[in-house]
Amino acid sequence: MTLKTKFLGSIAALTLSASAGLAQEVTLTLHHFLPPVASAHKDMLQPWADKVQADSGGRIAIEIFPAMSMGGKPNELYGQVRDGTADIVWTLLGYTPGVFPRSEVFELPLVHAGSARATTIAMNASLDQLAEDFKDVHVLFLHSHDGNLIHSAGTPVRSLEDAAGLKLRTPSRTGAWVIEGIGAEPVGMPVPTLPEAMSKGVVDGALIPLEIVPALKLQELDKSTTELPGGDRFGTSTFMVAMNKDAYKALPDDLRAVIDANSGANVAARIGTIWEGFEASGEKALADAGIERIVLSDAEAARFNAVSETVVQRWIDDVAGKGIDGAALVEQARAAVTAAASSN
């Protein structure tokens, strides 16, 4: 005999056994914004869900709903997990501006140093400092991608002058500040809408990483990409996998322990390494399509980095108005990234 219970309107069901000796079984929903062919779905979310199920002896099942198939828009994912419409979501923090002011520090150019692994380890090691951002959800883990390049459907960007006047899709408000700083115009939109916007000339390009290229078929739209020397990037985007707080608390202790073992610092290095590996598919797609890969000269990179310094200071000044010591957070984040970069 079983009793199925729903929490906060969530479609997830907890099956409680009334018979002695039978284990509790839980089915959780995981909602996200990319198609199932995307690397994030195939190589991160699905394997993570499979491991949780295996570690629980089959008592936790996670049903993944890609491409906003549970309804809503990408910028509504945070609200869905907060309110319990979905039990777990994977979302871009930049989709809900102002909600995660402390965590933005890891997006900043000259804080993120071009390594998804280092920044992912650093973010999860810094959860205590970022806790106020996530008070309404239970964070499973945070991560970044390897960092943003300029993707151009027209003018190749070899200098600040080349960037002037271009309309570029931005992943976040700090990305918008980078775009403004180089003299271009930021255009906000969820990444799934980018291909149509580029093909119709709504934007001239975008500030995005390499890993998303195959999923969006950007090799058919890009004419060139631009990046900094030494593997550095124009900042990054930050993401979270988060769980509804009540759904997490409703789990029995032993199943919460399984979730905890697959969260935070326990998975950070693995998740970061996965995201670094995603770059290869994007590099191959661009190379096969003959897309020009521009690496800025040292002299030109110095000009772009000077812009990035102003972005960091703008962020420090902005969060000061919210009572946040941005300078201290920048110092702490840089130290965490440096420490993570030197870890095994």
C-alpha positions as a printed NumPy array, in Angstrom:
array([[  0.   ,   0.   ,   0.   ],
       [  1.432,   3.367,  -0.971],
       [  0.62 ,   7.004,  -0.396],
       [  1.698,   9.581,  -3.002],
       [  2.255,  13.103,  -1.764],
       [  2.985,  16.334,  -3.654],
       [  4.997,  19.177,  -2.167],
       [  4.121,  22.815,  -2.984],
       [  2.385,  21.882,  -6.2  ],
       [  5.452,  20.054,  -7.5  ],
       [  4.765,  17.17 ,  -9.831],
       [  7.383,  15.109,  -8.024],
       [  5.931,  12.219,  -6.02 ],
       [  7.32 ,  10.68 ,  -2.864],
       [  6.119,   7.101,  -2.554],
       [  5.883,   6.123,   1.087],
       [  5.647,   2.46 ,   1.953],
       [  3.424,   1.448,   4.833],
       [  4.899,  -2.028,   4.891],
       [  7.773,  -2.81 ,   7.219],
       [ 11.149,  -3.144,   5.573],
       [ 10.216,  -1.412,   2.288],
       [ 12.314,   1.629,   1.382],
       [ 10.954,   5.042,   0.544],
       [ 11.157,   5.886,  -3.159],
       [ 11.362,   9.393,  -4.581],
       [ 10.884,  10.758,  -8.085],
       [ 12.217,  14.276,  -8.642],
       [ 11.842,  16.527, -11.667],
       [ 14.79 ,  18.404, -13.167],
       [ 13.93 ,  21.212, -15.57 ],
       [ 16.329,  23.123, -17.84 ],
       [ 16.465,  25.302, -20.952],
       [ 18.687,  23.502, -23.491],
       [ 17.751,  20.686, -25.892],
       [ 18.662,  17.083, -25.026],
       [ 21.404,  17.113, -27.687],
       [ 23.298,  19.783, -25.721],
       [ 26.459,  18.718, -23.93 ],
       [ 25.127,  20.056, -20.634],
       [ 22.212,  17.614, -20.83 ],
       [ 24.049,  14.582, -22.213],
       [ 27.329,  14.829, -20.361],
       [ 26.537,  16.629, -17.101],
       [ 22.892,  16.504, -16.033],
       [ 21.993,  12.997, -17.196],
       [ 25.142,  11.366, -15.753],
       [ 24.652,  13.282, -12.504],
       [ 21.045,  12.085, -12.259],
       [ 22.099,   8.527, -13.079],
       [ 24.749,   8.6  , -10.344],
       [ 22.266,   9.861,  -7.755],
       [ 19.943,   7.022,  -8.706],
       [ 22.743,   4.452,  -8.535],
       [ 24.09 ,   5.778,  -5.223],
       [ 20.594,   5.586,  -3.731],
       [ 20.179,   1.97 ,  -4.796],
       [ 17.444,   3.025,  -7.184],
       [ 15.392,   4.751,  -4.501],
       [ 15.801,   8.216,  -6.079],
       [ 14.75 ,   8.678,  -9.688],
       [ 15.332,  12.007, -11.433],
       [ 13.169,  12.72 , -14.476],
       [ 14.786,  15.362, -16.691],
       [ 12.678,  17.811, -18.711],
       [ 14.911,  19.626, -21.246],
       [ 14.15 ,  22.611, -23.472],
       [ 11.613,  24.166, -21.06 ],
       [  9.29 ,  21.208, -21.641],
       [  7.592,  21.755, -18.266],
       [  6.556,  25.2  , -19.484],
       [  7.666,  28.755, -18.953],
       [ 10.673,  30.702, -20.172],
       [ 14.344,  30.252, -19.234],
       [ 14.302,  33.315, -16.985],
       [ 11.497,  31.689, -14.962],
       [ 13.497,  28.61 , -13.936],
       [ 14.725,  30.117, -10.672],
       [ 11.159,  30.993,  -9.679],
       [ 10.013,  27.484, -10.573],
       [ 12.472,  25.797,  -8.221],
       [ 11.964,  28.401,  -5.508],
       [  8.193,  27.954,  -5.611],
       [  8.187,  24.181,  -6.133],
       [  6.873,  23.928,  -9.69 ],
       [ 10.044,  21.952, -10.38 ],
       [ 12.033,  20.046,  -7.777],
       [ 15.423,  20.769,  -9.368],
       [ 16.508,  23.199, -12.075],
       [ 19.676,  23.947, -13.973],
       [ 19.775,  27.607, -14.875],
       [ 22.013,  30.521, -15.737],
       [ 22.32 ,  32.954, -12.818],
       [ 22.345,  35.846, -15.276],
       [ 18.775,  35.036, -16.342],
       [ 17.513,  36.632, -13.107],
       [ 19.499,  39.873, -12.709],
       [ 19.801,  41.232,  -9.195],
       [ 18.952,  37.962,  -7.459],
       [ 22.549,  36.742,  -7.066],
       [ 24.611,  39.912,  -6.524],
       [ 27.462,  38.235,  -4.618],
       [ 27.854,  35.345,  -7.026],
       [ 28.322,  37.738,  -9.931],
       [ 31.895,  38.227,  -8.763],
       [ 32.873,  34.937, -10.434],
       [ 31.532,  36.136, -13.811],
       [ 33.87 ,  39.094, -13.923],
       [ 36.727,  39.323, -16.391],
       [ 40.068,  39.253, -14.56 ],
       [ 38.428,  37.181, -11.793],
       [ 37.535,  34.211, -13.965],
       [ 40.812,  33.204, -15.575],
       [ 39.673,  31.033, -18.469],
       [ 39.308,  27.749, -16.571],
       [ 35.877,  26.251, -15.901],
       [ 37.466,  23.792, -13.48 ],
       [ 39.177,  26.46 , -11.363],
       [ 36.145,  28.745, -11.211],
       [ 33.756,  25.871, -10.481],
       [ 35.907,  24.621,  -7.615],
       [ 36.258,  28.186,  -6.314],
       [ 32.512,  28.897,  -6.444],
       [ 31.586,  25.772,  -4.516],
       [ 34.349,  26.423,  -1.974],
       [ 32.871,  29.915,  -1.496],
       [ 29.261,  28.926,  -0.801],
       [ 29.436,  30.272,   2.745],
       [ 30.356,  33.727,   1.431],
       [ 27.603,  33.537,  -1.207],
       [ 24.905,  31.982,   1.018],
       [ 22.66 ,  35.048,   1.16 ],
       [ 22.162,  34.817,  -2.624],
       [ 20.673,  31.346,  -2.299],
       [ 18.601,  31.623,   0.874],
       [ 15.382,  30.66 ,  -0.944],
       [ 16.675,  27.475,  -2.614],
       [ 18.953,  24.571,  -1.76 ],
       [ 22.056,  24.755,  -3.951],
       [ 23.282,  21.409,  -5.226],
       [ 26.246,  22.874,  -7.069],
       [ 27.425,  25.96 ,  -8.928],
       [ 29.618,  26.002, -12.014],
       [ 30.89 ,  28.122, -14.865],
       [ 31.831,  27.412, -18.434],
       [ 35.334,  28.034, -19.777],
       [ 34.517,  31.624, -20.611],
       [ 33.175,  33.968, -23.258],
       [ 34.561,  34.679, -26.713],
       [ 33.246,  37.244, -29.153],
       [ 31.385,  35.408, -31.912],
       [ 30.835,  37.54 , -34.984],
       [ 28.511,  36.944, -37.906],
       [ 30.119,  39.819, -39.808],
       [ 32.989,  42.13 , -38.909],
       [ 36.045,  40.267, -37.548],
       [ 37.081,  41.786, -34.21 ],
       [ 40.835,  42.329, -34.071],
       [ 40.771,  45.608, -32.154],
       [ 38.558,  47.776, -29.978],
       [ 37.774,  49.82 , -33.074],
       [ 36.4  ,  46.736, -34.844],
       [ 34.003,  46.093, -31.953],
       [ 32.567,  49.601, -31.958],
       [ 28.878,  49.692, -32.839],
       [ 28.335,  45.934, -33.034],
       [ 25.173,  44.53 , -31.46 ],
       [ 26.233,  41.563, -29.315],
       [ 24.113,  39.194, -27.299],
       [ 25.017,  39.287, -23.621],
       [ 24.58 ,  36.423, -21.131],
       [ 24.384,  38.69 , -18.078],
       [ 24.577,  42.261, -16.894],
       [ 28.32 ,  42.001, -16.258],
       [ 28.672,  40.696, -19.799],
       [ 26.682,  43.73 , -20.928],
       [ 29.192,  45.97 , -19.157],
       [ 32.058,  44.285, -21.019],
       [ 30.224,  44.818, -24.31 ],
       [ 29.516,  48.465, -23.481],
       [ 33.139,  48.951, -22.461],
       [ 34.425,  47.825, -25.852],
       [ 32.066,  50.221, -27.605],
       [ 29.455,  47.671, -28.711],
       [ 25.757,  47.452, -27.89 ],
       [ 24.592,  44.669, -25.524],
       [ 21.392,  42.812, -26.385],
       [ 19.91 ,  40.523, -23.728],
       [ 18.267,  37.274, -24.788],
       [ 18.218,  33.614, -23.702],
       [ 20.808,  31.643, -25.62 ],
       [ 18.295,  29.333, -27.403],
       [ 16.992,  32.365, -29.318],
       [ 20.453,  33.419, -30.523],
       [ 20.619,  31.523, -33.848],
       [ 17.451,  33.145, -35.173],
       [ 18.589,  36.558, -33.946],
       [ 21.953,  36.168, -35.691],
       [ 20.431,  34.844, -38.909],
       [ 17.988,  37.773, -39.094],
       [ 20.582,  40.395, -38.233],
       [ 18.939,  41.32 , -34.929],
       [ 22.419,  40.929, -33.438],
       [ 25.828,  40.924, -35.097],
       [ 27.187,  38.29 , -32.781],
       [ 27.416,  37.244, -29.182],
       [ 29.503,  36.896, -26.08 ],
       [ 29.344,  33.129, -25.501],
       [ 31.663,  30.135, -24.987],
       [ 32.796,  27.566, -27.527],
       [ 30.906,  24.643, -26.026],
       [ 27.491,  25.898, -27.13 ],
       [ 28.471,  26.091, -30.815],
       [ 27.357,  22.578, -31.936],
       [ 24.055,  22.633, -30.042],
       [ 23.055,  25.959, -31.647],
       [ 24.83 ,  25.254, -34.97 ],
       [ 26.687,  28.53 , -34.695],
       [ 29.346,  27.225, -37.067],
       [ 26.737,  27.94 , -39.756],
       [ 26.382,  31.569, -38.61 ],
       [ 29.79 ,  32.634, -37.299],
       [ 32.3  ,  34.264, -39.591],
       [ 34.941,  34.555, -36.844],
       [ 35.568,  34.347, -33.118],
       [ 37.838,  36.549, -30.992],
       [ 39.601,  35.634, -27.761],
       [ 42.431,  36.774, -25.525],
       [ 45.906,  35.224, -25.603],
       [ 46.921,  32.533, -23.129],
       [ 43.467,  30.979, -22.924],
       [ 41.945,  33.93 , -21.056],
       [ 38.391,  35.016, -21.793],
       [ 36.057,  38.   , -21.56 ],
       [ 34.568,  36.838, -18.268],
       [ 32.266,  33.864, -17.957],
       [ 28.721,  32.854, -17.138],
       [ 27.738,  31.163, -13.904],
       [ 25.129,  28.451, -13.464],
       [ 23.474,  26.564, -10.667],
       [ 21.772,  23.262, -10.12 ],
       [ 19.379,  23.968,  -7.258],
       [ 16.635,  22.07 ,  -5.458],
       [ 13.424,  23.266,  -3.888],
       [ 14.085,  23.663,  -0.165],
       [ 10.921,  21.857,   0.962],
       [ 11.492,  18.962,  -1.424],
       [ 15.033,  18.614,  -0.055],
       [ 13.878,  18.747,   3.569],
       [ 11.146,  16.18 ,   2.881],
       [ 13.699,  13.532,   1.965],
       [ 14.575,  10.967,   4.629],
       [ 18.004,  11.41 ,   6.173],
       [ 19.668,   8.644,   4.177],
       [ 18.452,  10.011,   0.84 ],
       [ 19.451,  13.568,   1.763],
       [ 22.907,  12.116,   2.417],
       [ 22.969,  10.743,  -1.146],
       [ 22.065,  14.166,  -2.533],
       [ 24.705,  15.806,  -0.317],
       [ 27.371,  13.374,  -1.503],
       [ 26.626,  14.504,  -5.056],
       [ 26.661,  18.225,  -4.274],
       [ 29.006,  21.149,  -3.736],
       [ 32.694,  20.517,  -3.251],
       [ 32.113,  16.772,  -3.661],
       [ 31.404,  17.211,  -7.382],
       [ 33.015,  20.573,  -8.229],
       [ 36.27 ,  19.301,  -9.721],
       [ 34.467,  16.699, -11.823],
       [ 31.846,  19.151, -13.092],
       [ 34.477,  21.776, -13.902],
       [ 36.586,  19.242, -15.777],
       [ 33.537,  18.171, -17.777],
       [ 32.924,  21.778, -18.827],
       [ 36.51 ,  22.238, -19.909],
       [ 36.117,  19.142, -22.057],
       [ 33.03 ,  20.587, -23.746],
       [ 35.247,  23.135, -25.514],
       [ 36.632,  20.473, -27.868],
       [ 33.337,  19.9  , -29.689],
       [ 32.937,  23.619, -30.324],
       [ 36.514,  23.977, -31.528],
       [ 36.044,  21.063, -33.921],
       [ 32.76 ,  22.415, -35.284],
       [ 34.334,  25.798, -36.011],
       [ 37.466,  24.262, -37.521],
       [ 35.454,  21.931, -39.771],
       [ 33.422,  24.905, -40.987],
       [ 36.553,  26.967, -41.648],
       [ 35.623,  29.704, -39.171],
       [ 38.455,  32.119, -38.404],
       [ 39.739,  31.978, -34.815],
       [ 41.278,  35.329, -33.89 ],
       [ 43.603,  35.592, -30.889],
       [ 44.236,  39.215, -29.982],
       [ 47.788,  40.524, -30.021],
       [ 49.336,  41.243, -26.634],
       [ 49.073,  44.955, -27.262],
       [ 45.395,  44.789, -28.209],
       [ 44.672,  42.392, -25.348],
       [ 46.08 ,  44.985, -22.943],
       [ 43.507,  47.478, -24.236],
       [ 40.661,  45.016, -23.735],
       [ 41.962,  44.148, -20.243],
       [ 41.983,  47.827, -19.341],
       [ 38.28 ,  47.84 , -20.189],
       [ 37.83 ,  44.768, -17.979],
       [ 39.434,  46.585, -15.04 ],
       [ 36.769,  49.273, -15.35 ],
       [ 34.076,  46.568, -15.378],
       [ 35.415,  45.089, -12.127],
       [ 35.419,  48.532, -10.493],
       [ 31.926,  49.252, -11.814],
       [ 30.723,  46.031, -10.176],
       [ 32.396,  46.916,  -6.857],
       [ 30.746,  50.348,  -6.897],
       [ 27.368,  48.902,  -7.87 ],
       [ 27.111,  46.256,  -5.138],
       [ 28.277,  48.77 ,  -2.53 ],
       [ 24.825,  50.304,  -2.908],
       [ 23.391,  46.979,  -1.695],
       [ 25.601,  46.931,   1.367],
       [ 28.029,  44.395,  -0.135],
       [ 31.797,  44.75 ,   0.172],
       [ 32.588,  44.066,  -3.46 ],
       [ 36.31 ,  44.707,  -3.144],
       [ 36.577,  42.026,  -0.457],
       [ 34.572,  39.606,  -2.584],
       [ 36.802,  40.228,  -5.598],
       [ 39.896,  39.588,  -3.487],
       [ 38.392,  36.431,  -1.999],
       [ 37.192,  35.151,  -5.386],
       [ 40.543,  35.732,  -7.055],
       [ 42.311,  33.905,  -4.216],
       [ 39.847,  31.004,  -4.472],
       [ 40.315,  30.751,  -8.241],
       [ 44.095,  30.853,  -7.872],
       [ 44.02 ,  28.157,  -5.191],
       [ 41.72 ,  25.994,  -7.305],
       [ 43.94 ,  26.387, -10.357],
       [ 46.871,  24.968,  -8.416],
       [ 44.9  ,  22.024,  -6.973],
       [ 45.024,  18.507,  -8.403]])
